[in-house]
Every structure is written in C-alpha cells, then in structure tokens.
Amino acid sequence: MQWNNFLQPDLILEGSVLTLTPEIIRKYELKGLVLDVDETLVPITVASASPELQQWVEQIRSCTVLWLVSNNLSEARIGSIARSLNLPYFLGAAKPSGRKIRAALKTMNLPVASVGMVGDRLFTDVLAGNRLGMFTILVEPILHPDAALRSHPIRNFEVWASEILGASITPKRRRLANLDKSSGN
C-alpha cells in the first residue's frame, strides 16, 4: 500500500465528531467505532465529557459498539472521561501502532472492516486505522476556546504532508462536507 493510501481517510466530516450520525454509521455499515479522545472527543485541557458529548455517545451507542483508544498516558484524565461516558478504554496506545486498537477490536469481536477508526489526526488515527484495514473517519478537532484562537500547527503540517504524499486531503475552506473516497471526489 502506498503512503497516500495509508493517509487517505475513508470519510472526512466537516465538523466535530458530533456530526457523525447514526445515519452515516448505517450508510457505511459500521458495527463498531474506535474513538480517539484528545481533541476528537474533548479538548486536550479538559478532563470530563460535555453534556453534548454524553448525549452523542448515548445516541451512537444505540447503533454501534464503542471503544476509546488514546495515546494519552494519564489514567486519571482518560479514565475519568471514559467513566463519564460509560465506555471501555485503552490509554498509552502509541498510535499509529495498532497494538491497543487490535486489543479493542478483539474485545469487540467484529470484522475489522466493519469498525470505524474515528480521530482528528492523519498521522496517528487515520494511519493506524488504515494499516489495520478499518474504515477511517477524520473529524475536525474539538479545541478549547482559548486554543481555537491559535492555529493548529500539527494538524496543518499533517494535511500539508499528506497532500505532498498524494492523499486527497484539502484545507478546511475547500473541503466538502462528508466527502468520501468511494464517490470519486
């Protein structure tokens, strides 16, 4: 597999994870989701789930199995978020390593291709999911309001580098909502 294929998400959502709906999950026949935590579900400086996120998890839980897999090493922080959402989790995943994602997949007992890897980062979440044969979903990061005023240099670099390597990721202002690579766009 070429680099551009490893970095190409199957689905790019314009908006946060909260824009991922049961209808989208059913459309792509996903039976499970592995969710990144930092800036995918909560800003990196926040240690609890928002009421909106809790409501979203309850809605999504009705149609799919959920697991949290985070690179973060803080048991106190990730454990607190996972408990507030009543979700199983792994921390210290070292994505793009697939070790802990594979452990979550084994526990889910679902075919790998029917599980989505959802995250805000190309070189960790999307790369890890694609390497394992998962359906990958790239979402906009959820940032703390103070951080949202600054640029997001790591993500900007990842988008730039992935485009150089041939993945069709475009800057936010040109991105189409719910673009998927199967539509030929």
C-alpha positions as CSV (number, residue, x, y, z in Angstrom):
1,M,0.0,0.0,0.0
2,Q,1.3,3.4,-0.9
3,W,1.7,6.3,1.6
4,N,-1.2,8.2,0.1
5,N,-3.5,5.2,0.7
6,F,-2.3,5.0,4.4
7,L,-3.1,8.6,4.9
8,Q,-6.4,8.8,3.0
9,P,-9.4,8.7,5.3
10,D,-12.5,6.8,4.0
11,L,-14.7,9.7,5.2
12,I,-13.9,13.3,6.1
13,L,-16.5,15.1,8.1
14,E,-16.6,18.8,8.1
15,G,-17.2,19.4,11.8
16,S,-16.5,17.6,15.0
17,V,-17.3,14.0,16.0
18,L,-20.7,15.3,17.0
19,T,-21.6,15.5,13.3
20,L,-21.2,11.7,13.0
21,T,-24.8,10.5,13.0
22,P,-26.4,7.0,13.2
23,E,-27.5,7.5,9.6
24,I,-23.8,7.9,8.5
25,I,-22.9,4.8,10.6
26,R,-25.7,2.8,9.0
27,K,-24.8,4.1,5.5
28,Y,-21.2,2.6,5.8
29,E,-22.5,-0.5,7.6
30,L,-20.3,0.1,10.7
31,K,-20.9,-2.1,13.6
32,G,-18.3,-0.6,15.9
33,L,-16.3,2.6,16.4
34,V,-12.9,3.1,18.0
35,L,-12.7,6.7,19.1
36,D,-9.6,8.8,19.8
37,V,-10.0,11.0,22.8
38,D,-7.8,14.1,22.8
39,E,-9.3,16.8,20.5
40,T,-11.6,14.2,18.9
41,L,-13.9,14.0,21.9
42,V,-12.7,16.7,24.3
43,P,-10.2,19.5,24.2
44,I,-6.8,18.4,25.5
45,T,-7.1,20.6,28.6
46,V,-10.5,19.2,29.6
47,A,-10.9,16.1,31.9
48,S,-14.6,15.5,31.5
49,A,-17.2,14.9,28.8
50,S,-19.5,17.7,27.9
51,P,-23.3,17.2,28.1
52,E,-23.4,17.3,24.3
53,L,-20.8,14.6,24.0
54,Q,-22.6,12.4,26.6
55,Q,-25.8,12.8,24.6
56,W,-24.0,12.0,21.3
57,V,-22.5,8.8,22.9
58,E,-25.9,7.6,24.0
59,Q,-27.3,8.2,20.6
60,I,-24.4,6.4,18.8
61,R,-24.3,3.6,21.4
62,S,-27.8,2.6,20.2
63,C,-26.4,1.5,16.8
64,T,-22.8,0.5,17.3
65,V,-20.2,-0.7,19.8
66,L,-17.8,2.0,21.1
67,W,-14.3,1.9,22.5
68,L,-11.9,4.7,23.4
69,V,-8.2,4.3,22.4
70,S,-6.0,7.2,23.3
71,N,-2.3,7.9,23.1
72,N,-2.6,9.9,26.3
73,L,-0.9,8.3,29.3
74,S,-3.0,9.9,32.0
75,E,-5.1,7.3,33.7
76,A,-6.8,10.0,35.8
77,R,-7.8,12.0,32.8
78,I,-8.7,9.4,30.2
79,G,-10.3,7.1,32.9
80,S,-12.4,10.0,34.1
81,I,-13.6,10.8,30.5
82,A,-14.3,7.1,29.8
83,R,-16.2,6.6,33.1
84,S,-18.3,9.7,32.4
85,L,-19.3,8.2,29.1
86,N,-19.5,4.6,30.4
87,L,-17.1,3.4,27.8
88,P,-14.2,0.9,27.8
89,Y,-10.8,2.3,27.0
90,F,-7.1,1.9,26.4
91,L,-4.6,4.6,27.0
92,G,-0.9,4.9,26.0
93,A,-1.8,3.4,22.6
94,A,1.2,4.9,20.8
95,K,-0.8,5.3,17.6
96,P,0.0,4.7,14.7
97,S,0.9,1.5,16.5
98,G,-2.1,-0.8,16.1
99,R,-1.4,-3.0,19.3
100,K,-4.1,-1.4,21.5
101,I,-6.5,-0.9,18.7
102,R,-6.2,-4.6,17.8
103,A,-6.9,-5.4,21.5
104,A,-10.1,-3.2,21.3
105,L,-11.1,-5.0,18.1
106,K,-10.6,-8.4,19.6
107,T,-12.8,-7.4,22.5
108,M,-15.5,-6.0,20.2
109,N,-15.4,-9.4,18.3
110,L,-16.4,-7.7,15.0
111,P,-14.8,-7.9,11.5
112,V,-12.1,-5.3,11.2
113,A,-13.6,-3.8,8.0
114,S,-16.9,-3.1,9.9
115,V,-15.3,-1.0,12.6
116,G,-14.5,2.7,12.1
117,M,-11.4,4.4,13.5
118,V,-12.5,8.0,14.3
119,G,-10.0,10.7,15.0
120,D,-8.7,14.2,14.3
121,R,-5.2,13.3,13.2
122,L,-3.9,11.8,10.0
123,F,-0.6,10.5,11.2
124,T,-1.9,8.7,14.2
125,D,-5.6,7.9,13.9
126,V,-6.1,7.6,10.2
127,L,-2.7,5.9,9.6
128,A,-3.3,3.3,12.4
129,G,-6.8,2.5,11.2
130,N,-5.8,2.2,7.6
131,R,-2.9,-0.1,8.4
132,L,-5.3,-2.4,10.2
133,G,-7.9,-2.4,7.4
134,M,-10.5,-0.3,9.3
135,F,-12.9,2.3,7.9
136,T,-11.3,5.6,8.8
137,I,-13.1,8.8,9.7
138,L,-11.4,12.1,10.0
139,V,-13.1,14.8,12.0
140,E,-12.3,18.4,12.9
141,P,-10.6,18.7,16.3
142,I,-12.5,19.9,19.3
143,L,-10.4,22.7,20.8
144,H,-10.6,24.6,24.0
145,P,-11.9,28.1,23.1
146,D,-8.5,29.7,24.1
147,A,-6.6,27.3,21.8
148,A,-9.1,27.8,19.0
149,L,-7.8,31.3,18.5
150,R,-4.4,29.9,17.6
151,S,-3.6,27.9,14.5
152,H,-3.3,24.2,14.8
153,P,0.3,23.6,13.6
154,I,0.5,19.8,13.9
155,R,-2.8,19.2,12.0
156,N,-1.8,21.8,9.4
157,F,1.5,20.0,8.9
158,E,-0.2,16.6,8.6
159,V,-2.6,17.9,6.0
160,W,0.3,19.5,4.0
161,A,2.5,16.4,4.2
162,S,-0.4,14.1,3.3
163,E,-1.1,16.2,0.2
164,I,2.6,16.1,-0.8
165,L,2.4,12.3,-0.5
166,G,-0.7,12.1,-2.7
167,A,-3.6,11.8,-0.3
168,S,-6.6,14.0,-1.3
169,I,-7.0,16.0,1.9
170,T,-7.8,19.6,1.3
171,P,-7.8,22.6,3.6
172,K,-10.9,23.2,5.6
173,R,-12.1,26.1,3.5
174,R,-12.2,23.9,0.3
175,R,-13.3,20.7,1.9
176,L,-16.7,19.3,1.0
177,A,-19.0,18.1,3.8
178,N,-19.0,14.3,4.2
179,L,-16.6,13.7,1.3
180,D,-15.8,10.0,0.9
181,K,-13.2,8.5,-1.3
182,S,-15.6,6.0,-2.8
183,S,-17.5,8.8,-4.5
184,G,-14.5,9.6,-6.7
185,N,-14.1,13.1,-5.4
